[in-house]
Amino acid sequence: MMMDSFEYRLQARRPANYLALGFGLFTACAVLLAQAALWAWVPVGLYLAIVLWQLMRNPSDGLSLRGGSIDIYSDNKLIRRIPLAWIRSAQIRSGVFAPDECTLLMSDGNRIELPSAALPPARRLKRELQARGVSLA
C-alpha cells in the first residue's frame, strides 16, 4: 500500500518572529521619541539585529516521512535518515511546559532521540508513525 508523504517544518519566518520584529521597532521608536542616551540604543540595536538576522537566515528544522524512512532536518540540512524498518517502537512524550520529545527504539537495541525542534505536535506525530506501522511504547 502506498502511503502519502508527511512533512513538518518549523521556520524562523513565522508570525511570532514578525511580532518580535514589530516589538523591536516599537521600542526603537519609543527610545527615539524619548531622546534617550546613546547607551539605551545598545540593547535595542542588539535585539533588532538578532531578530533581523534570524529572519534573513530563516533556519528551518523538521522531519519528513516518505519512502519508508524518516528524514530529520536541522538548519535546512538533512542530518539523518532512518529507515522505518529499523524502528522497533517509538516513545513520544508531550510536556506541558517542555517541548515534545520522541525517542526511537531501534531493532538493534540503540535509542535515537529526535531533536525537539524538528518534531510536529505529539498527537500528529503519533498518528503519522502509527499509520506507517511503527508501534508506540
Order of alpha helices (4+ residues) and beta strands (2+ residues): beta-alpha-alpha-beta-beta-beta-beta-beta-beta-alpha-beta
